[in-house]
Amino acid sequence: MPEGGAVTPVVLVTPRLHLRPLSAADAPVLAAYRADPAVAAFQGWTLPYTPQHAHALIAEMAGKQLGDAGWVQYGVSLPGGALVGDVALRTHGAQAEFGVTLAPSAHGRGYATEAGAAVIAHAFGTLGLHRLHASIDPRNVPVARLLVRLGFRHEGTLVEAYEHRGAWTDDALYGLLRREWASPD
């Protein structure tokens, strides 16, 4: 352990991205993309998403690492530090829920696939989790495609399973086991 008991944060590095703890400097960008109606359409956070919400999330995540119990959000940034999105794991026992959100400027570049693959490798490899799952609005077709690309299987859809922004919404469930990830064929 480093001097003073501080834990060195885990940073996941891919060929084009760094997945790292969020910092106060990320707040303006985080607030801007989370306030975007197209980004927020299928997300559960409070709208409008303000800089105060971003600062509160960053403060809540301080000192947390992927794999800690509950939701942990990490920033997805370019090597120079520019935030382009965030990834999350909500760990509960040997399982975790997976999530990813990207700024519109980062869409269509393969960043979600690259970041997702890094989080999955960390979850199953480093953390030794047994299962990952994701829950999405089935109208969010790009994320459904992303999950399948990452190896998740569609496990079913719950019809009108939760109320979201005043309307009853379906809930598409996806899952991936460590053994499936280790032997994809």
Backbone as a chain_set.jsonl record, in Angstrom:
{"seq": "MPEGGAVTPVVLVTPRLHLRPLSAADAPVLAAYRADPAVAAFQGWTLPYTPQHAHALIAEMAGKQLGDAGWVQYGVSLPGGALVGDVALRTHGAQAEFGVTLAPSAHGRGYATEAGAAVIAHAFGTLGLHRLHASIDPRNVPVARLLVRLGFRHEGTLVEAYEHRGAWTDDALYGLLRREWASPD", "coords": {"N": [[0.843, -1.176, 0.0], [0.527, 2.26, -0.789], [2.352, 5.013, 0.722], [0.953, 6.471, 3.648], [-1.457, 5.174, 3.485], [-3.075, 5.561, 1.28], [-4.851, 4.412, -1.554], [-3.751, 3.382, -4.672], [-5.333, 4.396, -7.573], [-7.007, 2.197, -9.834], [-6.384, 2.139, -13.231], [-7.573, 1.527, -16.381], [-6.151, 0.763, -19.421], [-6.45, 1.071, -22.862], [-5.803, 0.593, -26.404], [-6.634, 3.14, -27.41], [-7.831, 4.538, -25.348], [-8.274, 5.684, -21.926], [-9.495, 4.382, -18.97], [-10.627, 5.622, -16.091], [-10.721, 6.928, -12.684], [-13.257, 9.396, -12.145], [-12.761, 12.957, -12.208], [-12.792, 16.24, -10.665], [-12.336, 18.065, -12.697], [-13.635, 16.91, -14.812], [-16.302, 17.522, -14.618], [-17.749, 19.649, -16.155], [-17.868, 18.574, -18.804], [-19.012, 16.048, -18.354], [-21.528, 16.827, -17.291], [-22.535, 18.171, -19.542], [-22.792, 16.173, -21.638], [-24.483, 14.348, -20.369], [-26.744, 15.865, -20.032], [-27.698, 16.102, -22.55], [-30.488, 15.541, -24.566], [-30.705, 13.306, -26.335], [-28.767, 11.536, -25.367], [-29.64, 11.162, -22.751], [-32.105, 9.967, -23.044], [-32.705, 7.193, -22.552], [-31.773, 6.781, -20.048], [-31.566, 6.71, -16.427], [-31.02, 8.946, -14.855], [-31.564, 12.095, -13.108], [-33.264, 14.761, -14.7], [-33.305, 18.231, -15.53], [-29.863, 17.491, -16.181], [-27.433, 18.771, -14.312], [-24.443, 20.85, -13.778], [-24.074, 20.692, -11.022], [-25.147, 18.179, -10.407], [-23.254, 16.606, -11.715], [-20.91, 17.223, -10.247], [-21.706, 16.195, -7.774], [-21.944, 13.444, -8.358], [-19.276, 12.862, -9.016], [-18.044, 13.417, -6.544], [-19.292, 11.447, -5.001], [-18.166, 9.182, -6.132], [-15.526, 9.334, -5.411], [-12.549, 7.826, -4.479], [-13.518, 5.287, -4.981], [-13.298, 2.136, -6.666], [-13.519, 0.21, -9.684], [-15.323, -2.697, -9.163], [-15.673, -2.419, -6.464], [-18.324, -2.62, -4.038], [-21.644, -1.844, -5.077], [-22.661, 0.898, -7.288], [-20.094, 1.999, -9.425], [-18.683, 4.52, -11.184], [-16.572, 5.206, -13.892], [-14.45, 7.413, -15.666], [-14.203, 7.692, -19.218], [-11.606, 8.395, -21.184], [-9.633, 10.14, -23.635], [-6.145, 9.595, -24.414], [-4.875, 12.084, -23.875], [-6.411, 13.129, -21.887], [-8.99, 14.166, -22.304], [-12.348, 13.862, -21.527], [-14.656, 11.511, -22.778], [-16.792, 9.986, -22.154], [-18.438, 7.65, -19.908], [-18.09, 4.656, -17.961], [-19.546, 1.915, -16.133], [-19.766, -0.242, -13.307], [-21.95, -2.086, -11.326], [-21.45, -3.703, -8.679], [-22.325, -6.662, -7.042], [-21.821, -9.026, -4.893], [-20.656, -11.875, -6.577], [-21.353, -10.94, -9.024], [-22.065, -8.375, -11.481], [-23.617, -5.403, -12.661], [-23.424, -3.912, -15.826], [-22.627, -0.866, -17.461], [-22.569, 1.803, -19.89], [-21.9, 5.044, -21.155], [-21.656, 7.44, -23.654], [-20.417, 10.59, -24.851], [-22.076, 12.46, -27.43], [-20.239, 13.284, -29.43], [-18.41, 11.263, -29.421], [-19.606, 9.055, -30.425], [-19.92, 6.302, -32.729], [-17.241, 5.655, -33.195], [-16.162, 3.391, -32.193], [-15.428, 3.464, -29.562], [-17.1, 2.722, -27.383], [-17.219, -0.053, -27.633], [-14.512, -0.703, -27.295], [-13.979, 0.334, -24.708], [-15.9, -1.103, -23.259], [-15.033, -3.773, -23.649], [-12.627, -3.674, -22.23], [-13.535, -3.223, -19.607], [-15.012, -5.563, -19.204], [-12.994, -7.521, -19.416], [-11.493, -6.79, -17.173], [-13.403, -7.206, -15.162], [-13.944, -10.002, -15.296], [-11.366, -11.125, -15.448], [-9.345, -9.753, -13.661], [-10.994, -9.127, -11.378], [-12.383, -11.469, -11.065], [-15.13, -12.029, -11.326], [-18.272, -13.765, -11.642], [-20.505, -13.369, -13.292], [-21.829, -10.986, -15.582], [-24.284, -8.498, -16.154], [-26.787, -6.645, -17.966], [-29.245, -4.136, -18.269], [-31.557, -2.758, -20.313], [-33.505, -0.288, -22.097], [-35.366, -1.597, -24.671], [-35.686, -0.07, -26.961], [-33.374, 1.233, -27.291], [-31.475, 0.682, -29.485], [-28.739, 0.922, -30.495], [-27.223, 0.364, -28.145], [-28.126, -2.185, -27.52], [-27.062, -3.578, -29.696], [-24.345, -3.127, -29.173], [-24.005, -4.558, -26.75], [-24.41, -7.214, -27.629], [-22.288, -7.385, -29.436], [-20.223, -7.322, -27.603], [-20.427, -9.788, -26.498], [-22.533, -10.417, -24.821], [-25.645, -12.088, -24.187], [-29.051, -11.89, -25.189], [-31.395, -12.225, -22.743], [-34.047, -12.038, -22.289], [-37.12, -10.102, -22.259], [-38.751, -7.935, -20.173], [-42.011, -6.903, -20.017], [-43.325, -3.683, -19.943], [-42.066, -3.043, -17.437], [-41.062, -1.13, -15.693], [-41.515, 2.256, -14.564], [-40.671, 5.028, -16.433], [-39.803, 8.256, -16.727], [-42.528, 8.994, -16.713], [-43.822, 7.069, -18.289], [-44.735, 3.649, -18.851], [-42.287, 1.215, -19.292], [-40.493, -1.162, -21.266], [-38.084, -3.701, -20.342], [-35.147, -4.848, -21.366], [-33.147, -7.634, -20.892], [-29.791, -8.621, -20.508], [-27.051, -10.919, -20.453], [-23.833, -12.232, -19.438], [-21.6, -14.785, -18.889], [-18.603, -15.599, -17.09], [-17.338, -17.94, -18.056], [-18.337, -18.073, -20.638], [-17.24, -15.788, -21.75], [-14.534, -16.423, -21.561], [-14.35, -18.566, -23.287], [-15.42, -17.989, -26.108], [-16.404, -19.392, -28.338]], "CA": [[0.0, 0.0, 0.0], [1.325, 3.478, -0.82], [2.539, 5.727, 1.983], [-0.218, 7.195, 4.115], [-2.647, 4.353, 3.363], [-3.84, 5.859, 0.073], [-4.893, 3.341, -2.545], [-3.508, 3.857, -6.029], [-6.503, 4.031, -8.367], [-6.853, 1.341, -10.998], [-6.658, 2.772, -14.518], [-7.54, 0.552, -17.463], [-5.622, 1.416, -20.615], [-6.661, 0.374, -24.128], [-5.007, 1.287, -27.427], [-7.029, 4.53, -27.654], [-8.582, 5.112, -24.23], [-7.947, 5.442, -20.519], [-10.665, 4.29, -18.106], [-10.021, 6.123, -14.87], [-11.673, 7.617, -11.803], [-13.684, 10.731, -12.542], [-12.153, 14.042, -11.436], [-13.56, 17.486, -10.672], [-12.167, 18.701, -14.006], [-14.551, 16.258, -15.763], [-17.692, 17.908, -14.372], [-18.452, 20.347, -17.235], [-18.123, 17.674, -19.938], [-19.965, 15.053, -17.857], [-22.842, 17.472, -17.234], [-23.001, 18.509, -20.896], [-23.313, 15.041, -22.405], [-25.601, 13.725, -19.659], [-27.906, 16.732, -20.21], [-28.136, 15.991, -23.942], [-31.703, 14.717, -24.605], [-30.486, 12.029, -27.03], [-27.982, 10.681, -24.469], [-30.421, 10.894, -21.542], [-33.418, 9.383, -23.356], [-32.919, 5.868, -21.975], [-31.033, 6.724, -18.793], [-32.398, 6.959, -15.265], [-30.628, 10.064, -14.011], [-32.458, 13.239, -12.999], [-33.148, 15.801, -15.722], [-32.085, 18.418, -16.305], [-28.619, 17.08, -15.532], [-26.721, 20.038, -14.124], [-23.079, 20.727, -13.257], [-24.148, 20.275, -9.615], [-25.31, 16.717, -10.441], [-21.954, 16.036, -12.097], [-20.008, 17.348, -9.097], [-22.169, 15.264, -6.732], [-21.557, 12.094, -8.783], [-17.813, 12.76, -8.892], [-17.749, 13.328, -5.111], [-19.751, 10.13, -4.543], [-17.27, 8.154, -6.67], [-14.164, 9.549, -4.911], [-11.943, 6.708, -3.766], [-14.098, 4.005, -5.379], [-12.66, 1.453, -7.792], [-14.349, -0.811, -10.315], [-15.316, -3.913, -8.361], [-16.205, -2.109, -5.139], [-19.762, -2.854, -3.972], [-22.503, -0.762, -5.552], [-22.293, 1.537, -8.554], [-18.842, 2.734, -9.555], [-18.544, 5.136, -12.508], [-15.224, 5.591, -14.297], [-14.398, 8.214, -16.867], [-13.566, 7.18, -20.432], [-10.934, 9.566, -21.736], [-8.57, 9.982, -24.615], [-4.868, 9.636, -23.692], [-4.557, 13.439, -23.424], [-7.233, 13.465, -20.731], [-10.332, 14.646, -22.638], [-13.424, 12.926, -21.209], [-15.582, 11.241, -23.879], [-17.903, 9.189, -21.652], [-18.202, 6.947, -18.649], [-18.478, 3.25, -17.851], [-19.915, 1.627, -14.759], [-20.103, -1.562, -12.794], [-22.652, -2.134, -10.039], [-21.041, -5.022, -8.205], [-23.068, -7.248, -5.926], [-21.305, -10.39, -4.776], [-19.848, -12.326, -7.717], [-21.976, -10.437, -10.239], [-22.094, -6.917, -11.613], [-24.347, -4.804, -13.775], [-22.522, -3.152, -16.683], [-23.223, 0.257, -18.161], [-21.659, 2.694, -20.614], [-22.506, 6.235, -21.74], [-20.666, 8.25, -24.37], [-20.808, 11.882, -25.405], [-22.41, 12.323, -28.849], [-19.053, 13.463, -30.279], [-17.628, 10.019, -29.393], [-20.381, 7.967, -31.028], [-19.524, 5.816, -34.046], [-15.788, 5.532, -33.306], [-15.744, 2.133, -31.58], [-14.984, 3.672, -28.182], [-17.924, 1.946, -26.445], [-16.773, -1.446, -27.731], [-13.169, -0.782, -26.712], [-14.1, 0.529, -23.26], [-16.655, -2.235, -22.726], [-14.172, -4.958, -23.636], [-11.663, -3.504, -21.139], [-14.249, -3.409, -18.343], [-15.35, -6.985, -19.104], [-11.75, -8.244, -19.111], [-11.165, -6.477, -15.783], [-14.408, -7.841, -14.299], [-13.775, -11.454, -15.273], [-9.965, -11.476, -15.224], [-8.789, -9.217, -12.419], [-11.925, -9.213, -10.251], [-12.858, -12.847, -10.935], [-16.584, -12.114, -11.228], [-18.898, -14.913, -12.301], [-21.521, -12.988, -14.28], [-22.177, -9.591, -15.826], [-25.609, -8.345, -16.761], [-27.165, -5.289, -18.35], [-30.677, -3.928, -18.375], [-31.714, -1.587, -21.181], [-34.745, -0.078, -22.823], [-35.124, -2.228, -25.974], [-35.661, 0.926, -28.04], [-31.996, 1.716, -27.383], [-30.904, -0.307, -30.41], [-27.275, 0.924, -30.525], [-26.662, -0.307, -26.972], [-28.423, -3.619, -27.684], [-26.043, -4.094, -30.634], [-23.073, -3.102, -28.457], [-23.965, -5.669, -25.809], [-24.218, -8.453, -28.401], [-20.909, -7.327, -29.945], [-19.34, -7.607, -26.477], [-20.599, -11.177, -26.093], [-23.734, -10.634, -24.022], [-26.797, -12.698, -24.852], [-30.349, -11.367, -24.767], [-32.0, -13.255, -21.89], [-35.498, -11.856, -22.258], [-37.601, -8.736, -22.108], [-39.869, -7.76, -19.269], [-42.915, -5.947, -20.65], [-43.772, -2.593, -19.073], [-41.524, -3.472, -16.148], [-40.764, -0.001, -14.801], [-41.976, 3.555, -15.037], [-39.542, 5.885, -16.774], [-40.217, 9.584, -17.191], [-43.98, 9.057, -16.88], [-44.373, 6.03, -19.167], [-44.311, 2.28, -18.56], [-41.209, 0.902, -20.229], [-39.972, -2.533, -21.283], [-36.734, -3.846, -19.811], [-34.441, -5.945, -22.045], [-32.105, -8.155, -20.013], [-28.653, -9.244, -21.186], [-26.127, -11.52, -19.508], [-22.588, -12.82, -19.923], [-20.883, -15.531, -17.865], [-17.144, -15.62, -17.262], [-16.947, -19.08, -18.91], [-18.678, -17.713, -22.028], [-16.259, -14.8, -22.167], [-13.249, -17.107, -21.68], [-14.439, -19.483, -24.446], [-16.523, -17.427, -26.867], [-16.941, -20.239, -29.415]], "C": [[0.888, 1.239, 0.0], [1.361, 4.145, 0.541], [1.275, 6.487, 2.358], [-1.507, 6.416, 3.967], [-3.481, 4.63, 2.129], [-3.742, 4.695, -0.904], [-4.66, 3.96, -3.922], [-4.69, 3.446, -6.898], [-6.136, 3.143, -9.548], [-7.227, 2.159, -12.229], [-6.544, 1.684, -15.564], [-7.131, 1.291, -18.73], [-5.865, 0.514, -21.817], [-5.823, 1.085, -25.185], [-5.361, 2.765, -27.624], [-7.62, 5.243, -26.447], [-7.932, 4.843, -22.889], [-9.27, 5.42, -19.763], [-10.152, 4.543, -16.7], [-11.076, 6.75, -13.973], [-12.017, 9.002, -12.353], [-12.999, 11.768, -11.655], [-13.026, 15.292, -11.543], [-13.464, 18.197, -12.021], [-13.106, 18.116, -15.067], [-15.967, 16.797, -15.685], [-18.366, 18.643, -15.526], [-18.794, 19.43, -18.414], [-19.153, 16.62, -19.546], [-21.374, 15.63, -17.834], [-23.388, 17.744, -18.631], [-23.531, 17.29, -21.633], [-24.462, 14.347, -21.699], [-26.873, 14.571, -19.751], [-28.465, 16.656, -21.628], [-29.367, 15.065, -24.013], [-31.515, 13.361, -25.293], [-29.714, 11.047, -26.149], [-28.843, 10.242, -23.289], [-31.71, 10.115, -21.793], [-33.689, 8.062, -22.658], [-32.206, 5.691, -20.64], [-31.923, 7.135, -17.624], [-32.028, 8.17, -14.44], [-31.634, 11.207, -14.095], [-32.186, 14.221, -14.131], [-33.802, 17.074, -15.192], [-30.857, 18.003, -15.49], [-27.71, 18.303, -15.5], [-25.263, 19.803, -13.728], [-23.061, 20.291, -11.784], [-24.337, 18.755, -9.519], [-23.971, 16.051, -10.758], [-20.982, 16.091, -10.929], [-20.4, 16.365, -7.99], [-21.79, 13.829, -7.084], [-20.056, 11.892, -8.596], [-17.42, 12.631, -7.417], [-18.147, 11.962, -4.559], [-18.796, 9.021, -4.982], [-15.842, 8.264, -6.125], [-13.694, 8.345, -4.095], [-12.492, 5.335, -4.143], [-13.369, 3.456, -6.604], [-13.645, 0.469, -8.391], [-14.197, -2.105, -9.533], [-15.737, -3.673, -6.933], [-17.721, -2.326, -5.175], [-20.536, -1.621, -4.411], [-22.01, -0.196, -6.877], [-20.944, 2.232, -8.436], [-18.748, 3.204, -11.005], [-17.076, 5.482, -12.714], [-15.336, 6.456, -15.545], [-13.732, 7.457, -18.004], [-12.943, 8.404, -21.092], [-9.938, 9.171, -22.807], [-7.243, 10.098, -23.869], [-4.466, 11.03, -23.202], [-5.406, 13.912, -22.26], [-8.65, 13.895, -21.031], [-11.374, 13.551, -22.38], [-14.344, 12.766, -22.412], [-16.766, 10.398, -23.429], [-17.581, 8.584, -20.308], [-18.699, 5.514, -18.759], [-18.788, 2.98, -16.384], [-20.055, 0.139, -14.531], [-20.859, -1.352, -11.487], [-22.459, -3.542, -9.516], [-21.859, -5.422, -6.989], [-22.676, -8.72, -5.87], [-20.416, -10.72, -5.959], [-20.43, -11.892, -9.056], [-21.871, -8.916, -10.286], [-22.953, -6.533, -12.802], [-23.374, -3.887, -14.507], [-23.28, -2.007, -17.329], [-22.162, 1.101, -18.843], [-22.471, 3.843, -21.199], [-21.397, 7.027, -22.411], [-21.269, 9.582, -24.798], [-21.12, 11.7, -26.889], [-21.202, 12.449, -29.78], [-18.204, 12.194, -30.348], [-18.366, 8.841, -30.017], [-19.802, 7.58, -32.386], [-18.035, 5.637, -34.244], [-15.26, 4.227, -32.715], [-15.287, 2.271, -30.143], [-15.781, 2.832, -27.187], [-17.508, 0.479, -26.459], [-15.423, -1.616, -27.046], [-13.221, -0.644, -25.187], [-14.828, -0.642, -22.619], [-15.817, -3.494, -22.627], [-13.158, -4.872, -22.497], [-12.321, -3.734, -19.783], [-14.58, -4.89, -18.139], [-14.107, -7.801, -18.755], [-11.335, -8.008, -17.658], [-12.114, -7.218, -14.832], [-14.173, -9.344, -14.179], [-12.339, -11.866, -14.95], [-9.469, -11.049, -13.859], [-9.706, -9.433, -11.222], [-12.459, -10.625, -10.028], [-14.365, -12.98, -10.778], [-17.111, -13.301, -12.026], [-19.796, -14.488, -13.463], [-21.639, -11.479, -14.356], [-23.573, -9.554, -16.433], [-25.845, -6.875, -17.075], [-28.667, -5.262, -18.547], [-30.889, -2.651, -19.172], [-33.138, -1.478, -21.701], [-34.519, -0.668, -24.215], [-35.173, -1.27, -27.158], [-34.264, 1.5, -28.234], [-31.19, 0.708, -28.215], [-29.377, -0.248, -30.469], [-26.645, 0.207, -29.33], [-26.965, -1.801, -27.019], [-27.384, -4.247, -28.612], [-24.665, -4.151, -29.961], [-22.968, -4.304, -27.526], [-23.729, -6.998, -26.525], [-22.789, -8.514, -28.942], [-19.903, -7.683, -28.84], [-19.491, -9.032, -25.941], [-21.799, -11.458, -25.216], [-24.805, -11.327, -24.858], [-28.06, -12.042, -24.324], [-31.056, -12.476, -24.001], [-33.508, -13.128, -21.811], [-35.845, -10.396, -22.092], [-38.814, -8.745, -21.193], [-40.739, -6.633, -19.836], [-43.438, -4.959, -19.605], [-43.357, -2.851, -17.63], [-41.224, -2.338, -15.179], [-41.276, 1.288, -15.432], [-40.767, 4.455, -15.24], [-40.067, 7.165, -17.398], [-41.709, 9.618, -17.573], [-44.602, 8.005, -17.786], [-43.869, 4.653, -18.732], [-43.42, 1.794, -19.683], [-40.802, -0.554, -20.11], [-38.529, -2.534, -20.8], [-36.093, -5.072, -20.456], [-33.245, -6.344, -21.195], [-31.049, -8.896, -20.818], [-27.73, -9.824, -20.121], [-24.912, -12.105, -20.194], [-21.908, -13.497, -18.742], [-19.396, -15.506, -18.147], [-16.737, -16.763, -18.194], [-17.279, -18.807, -20.384], [-17.655, -16.719, -22.576], [-14.914, -15.466, -22.421], [-13.206, -18.021, -22.893], [-15.594, -19.054, -25.332], [-17.09, -18.327, -27.959], [-17.744, -21.382, -28.893]], "O": [[1.894, 1.276, 0.708], [0.52, 3.884, 1.402], [0.61, 7.072, 1.503], [-2.571, 6.943, 4.293], [-4.513, 3.986, 1.942], [-2.688, 4.077, -1.057], [-5.302, 4.945, -4.285], [-5.021, 2.262, -6.959], [-5.092, 3.316, -10.176], [-8.278, 2.799, -12.255], [-5.53, 0.989, -15.63], [-7.707, 2.325, -19.067], [-5.526, -0.669, -21.791], [-5.189, 2.094, -24.878], [-4.489, 3.563, -27.968], [-7.885, 6.443, -26.517], [-7.149, 3.906, -22.731], [-10.078, 6.338, -19.901], [-9.343, 3.777, -16.177], [-12.179, 7.067, -14.42], [-11.178, 9.681, -12.944], [-12.692, 11.496, -10.494], [-13.893, 15.382, -12.412], [-14.412, 18.86, -12.44], [-13.349, 18.744, -16.097], [-16.763, 16.558, -16.593], [-19.494, 18.286, -15.864], [-19.895, 19.508, -18.959], [-20.068, 16.329, -20.317], [-22.314, 14.99, -18.305], [-24.581, 17.564, -18.874], [-24.619, 17.353, -22.205], [-25.342, 13.801, -22.365], [-27.971, 14.046, -19.566], [-29.586, 17.1, -21.877], [-29.294, 13.922, -23.564], [-32.111, 12.371, -24.87], [-29.983, 9.846, -26.185], [-28.786, 9.085, -22.873], [-32.342, 9.651, -20.844], [-34.812, 7.832, -22.209], [-32.055, 4.568, -20.159], [-32.92, 7.831, -17.814], [-32.656, 8.416, -13.411], [-32.442, 11.28, -15.021], [-31.035, 14.482, -14.481], [-34.785, 16.983, -14.457], [-30.827, 18.15, -14.268], [-27.276, 18.798, -16.54], [-24.887, 18.683, -13.382], [-22.138, 19.601, -11.352], [-23.751, 18.114, -8.647], [-23.605, 15.052, -10.139], [-20.298, 15.107, -10.648], [-19.535, 15.773, -7.346], [-21.36, 13.073, -6.212], [-19.623, 10.864, -8.075], [-16.555, 11.823, -7.077], [-17.427, 11.384, -3.744], [-18.637, 8.027, -4.274], [-15.029, 7.369, -6.357], [-14.356, 7.913, -3.152], [-11.981, 4.32, -3.67], [-12.893, 4.205, -7.457], [-14.512, -0.051, -7.689], [-13.082, -2.556, -9.27], [-16.124, -4.615, -6.241], [-18.332, -2.223, -6.239], [-20.126, -0.491, -4.145], [-21.087, -0.721, -7.5], [-20.684, 2.958, -7.476], [-18.736, 2.396, -11.933], [-16.419, 5.994, -11.808], [-16.219, 6.248, -16.377], [-12.808, 6.675, -17.782], [-13.644, 9.328, -21.506], [-9.471, 8.033, -22.874], [-7.221, 10.658, -22.773], [-3.77, 11.135, -22.192], [-5.154, 14.98, -21.702], [-9.46, 13.988, -20.109], [-11.293, 12.458, -22.941], [-14.769, 13.757, -23.006], [-17.658, 10.117, -24.229], [-16.601, 8.943, -19.655], [-19.599, 5.204, -19.539], [-18.351, 3.718, -15.502], [-20.41, -0.626, -15.428], [-20.46, -0.543, -10.649], [-23.205, -4.457, -9.863], [-22.058, -4.647, -6.053], [-23.124, -9.54, -6.671], [-19.526, -9.945, -6.311], [-20.046, -12.415, -10.102], [-21.623, -8.261, -9.273], [-23.01, -7.238, -13.809], [-22.593, -3.171, -13.879], [-24.443, -2.159, -17.703], [-21.003, 1.116, -18.429], [-23.587, 3.646, -21.678], [-20.339, 7.259, -21.827], [-22.465, 9.686, -25.07], [-20.494, 10.869, -27.547], [-21.152, 11.785, -30.816], [-17.366, 12.061, -31.241], [-17.811, 7.748, -30.125], [-19.261, 8.422, -33.104], [-17.596, 5.478, -35.383], [-14.054, 3.98, -32.731], [-14.805, 1.303, -29.554], [-15.208, 2.287, -26.244], [-17.453, -0.16, -25.409], [-15.22, -2.573, -26.299], [-12.585, -1.412, -24.466], [-14.425, -1.122, -21.559], [-15.884, -4.208, -21.626], [-12.857, -5.883, -21.862], [-11.734, -4.368, -18.906], [-14.444, -5.411, -17.033], [-14.163, -8.676, -17.891], [-10.876, -8.933, -16.988], [-11.684, -7.782, -13.826], [-14.203, -9.892, -13.077], [-12.123, -12.855, -14.249], [-9.202, -11.887, -12.998], [-9.253, -9.874, -10.166], [-12.931, -10.948, -8.938], [-14.839, -13.937, -10.166], [-16.468, -13.773, -12.964], [-19.846, -15.16, -14.494], [-21.561, -10.78, -13.346], [-23.981, -10.476, -17.14], [-25.194, -5.987, -16.525], [-29.275, -6.257, -18.944], [-30.451, -1.578, -18.756], [-33.878, -2.461, -21.736], [-33.564, -0.277, -24.887], [-34.742, -1.628, -28.254], [-34.0, 2.175, -29.229], [-30.34, -0.015, -27.695], [-28.752, -1.308, -30.492], [-25.638, -0.484, -29.487], [-26.135, -2.606, -26.596], [-26.883, -5.337, -28.333], [-23.912, -5.105, -30.156], [-21.948, -4.993, -27.516], [-22.93, -7.816, -26.068], [-22.153, -9.568, -28.91], [-18.858, -8.275, -29.113], [-18.765, -9.434, -25.033], [-22.067, -12.615, -24.892], [-24.861, -11.169, -26.077], [-28.134, -11.68, -23.15], [-31.294, -13.553, -24.549], [-34.178, -14.032, -21.312], [-34.983, -9.561, -21.82], [-39.778, -9.477, -21.42], [-40.246, -5.537, -20.1], [-43.922, -5.344, -18.54], [-44.189, -2.874, -16.723], [-41.14, -2.561, -13.971], [-41.444, 1.395, -16.646], [-39.945, 4.624, -14.34], [-40.692, 7.151, -18.458], [-42.096, 10.183, -18.596], [-45.808, 8.049, -18.029], [-42.725, 4.507, -18.3], [-43.741, 1.935, -20.863], [-40.767, -1.118, -19.017], [-37.842, -1.513, -20.841], [-36.451, -6.204, -20.133], [-32.429, -5.502, -20.822], [-31.368, -9.695, -21.698], [-27.634, -9.287, -19.017], [-24.95, -12.434, -21.379], [-21.664, -12.865, -17.714], [-18.973, -15.405, -19.299], [-15.868, -16.572, -19.045], [-16.566, -19.269, -21.274], [-17.257, -16.808, -23.737], [-14.223, -15.124, -23.38], [-12.139, -18.232, -23.47], [-16.648, -19.689, -25.314], [-18.174, -18.043, -28.468], [-18.26, -22.181, -29.674]]}, "num_chains": 1, "name": "protein.A"}
